[in-house]
Amino acid sequence: MNPYPNNPRRSPIQKSKEQETKEKELKTRLSLEKPILEWVQAYVDEEIKKCDSIDRLQLDLRDPEVVIRQITALKIVKNHLLRIKGEVEKRMNIVE
């Protein structure tokens, strides 16, 4: 029953069945996404730590040009990982 029968603007908002179904589907999808995003976040963090670790680098110290290329490639990979990490964090905020 409408508590404001004479004022249509103040009437309570009724959700349609379609809208309720869509909201339930969205909540279900987001709840399924959360563990996946947490796993991706942990994996990306681990890979970033690997990029920072000098011990993990297998540099060919005999040729300085190769070392420079390897370090440059590593920086590119790290930048991509940081970008992915940012996207995952944005998505996590949406899910929460």
N, C-alpha and C positions, 0 to 999 in steps of 0.2 A: 504494500500500500504506500502511496506517495504521501510523505508528510507535508509536501507543499503542492497541493492540488491546483492552486490558482497561479502558480509561478513555474512555467516549464523550465526556466533556466536553473532553478534550484532543485529540480528533481534529481534523485540519485541516479548515478550512471549505471545503466544496466549493461552487462557484458553479454554479448551473443555467445552461443555455443561454439561458433567457429573461433571466436577470439579466445575463449577459454581453452579450446583444444590447441590452438597455436601456442599459447603461453605454456601449456603443459609440455608440448613437444620441445619448445625452446629450453625449458628448464631441464628436461631429460637430456637433451643434446649437450647442454653446458655442463651438466653433472658428469657426463661421460668424457667430456673434453678435459676436465680438470686433472685427472691422474696422468693423462698423456702429456699435458703441458708441464706438469711437475717433472716428469721424466725427462722431457726435452730440455727443460731449464737446468736440471742437474747435469745432463750430458754436455750441454754447451759450456757450463761453468768448468767442468772437468777438462774439456778441450782447450779452453782459454788458459787454464793453468798449465797445460802441456805446452802451449805456445810460449809461455813465459819462462819455462824451465830450460836452461842452457844444456842441462844433461841430456835432454831428449833430442836436442839437435844433433844430427849426424853430419857435421860440417867437414867438407874436404879442405883441410887447411893448407894443402899444397898449392891450391889455385885460388887466389884472392877474388877473382871475378866470379867463380862458382859460389864462394861464400857470400858475396854481395847479392847474387841472384837468389840464393836460398833464404837469406834473411829478408829480402824484399818479398818473396813469395809468402814467407811466414807472416809478415806484417799484413799482407793482403788477406790471408786466411783469417788472421785474428780480427781484422776490421769487419769481415763478413760475419764472423761469429758474434761480435759485439752487436752488430745490426740485428742478427737473428735473436739475440738475447733481449734486445729492446722490444722487438715485435712480440716475443713470447710474454714479456712482462705486461705489455699493453693488453694482450688477450687474457692474461690471468686476471687483470683488473676488471675486465668486462665480465668474466665468468664469476668472479666473487661478487 
